């Protein structure tokens, strides 16, 4: 090897090592620990908030999957909207469970460096089992609602379940899978690479409804529409509508001070109405859930 070739090799080796170090720093090379479903439930249950409606039950349930920043004030709003209709709200905190704070989440989870949807889908399966085991929940009446990263997670779980593949955080696909899930509500979901929805079909028996933001600069709405149309061709039941003149996470009232995202209370009402209409469409709310 000549001096020039050796010099070029050393430069390439150094560049590769630097890239590898940066990827390691950002968590991209950190292996995802695989747990049994029992261990996942045991670990995430202390970080799962459950809001129970007034009345006797059993209640239908909705699992609320927060966005990449973690539990924000909008989760409490939507949980209340659910309990007003007699629906139990189950809200797992995927970030706190892993010791990820808000600032770290913005730098790592929101950039895809940590906690991608394929891993977080294990949290969803744990939350589903928590719902099934709750004495006041109707295990045959469950829906899932996800915001941004949470929407990605719900749709990822739909693709993984169809393929018979376990989430990256579980040692095997739970035997109950998505049993009892009636539908999924996806608020401005992420549909870019490496979302499996781009190349793998969803379960066709679980309808998906979505609210998208026109011109979304965080989760490209056009990518979501492309995915939705592809899934429809593969037999899925998918419907969506647009919220105009809004930013990503328009329903979240407490954005980071440096964020370009804007809370819009009037457009947030559109999301609130759509969410409650979704619950009424797919859950049996006829039981006497209020005293």
Helices and strands as residue ranges (DSSP letters): H 3-25, H 37-44, G 45-47, E 48-51, E 59-65, H 73-84, E 87-92, H 94-97, H 102-107, H 117-133, E 137-147, H 149-163, E 181-187, G 196-198, E 207-213, H 221-233, E 238-243, H 265-282
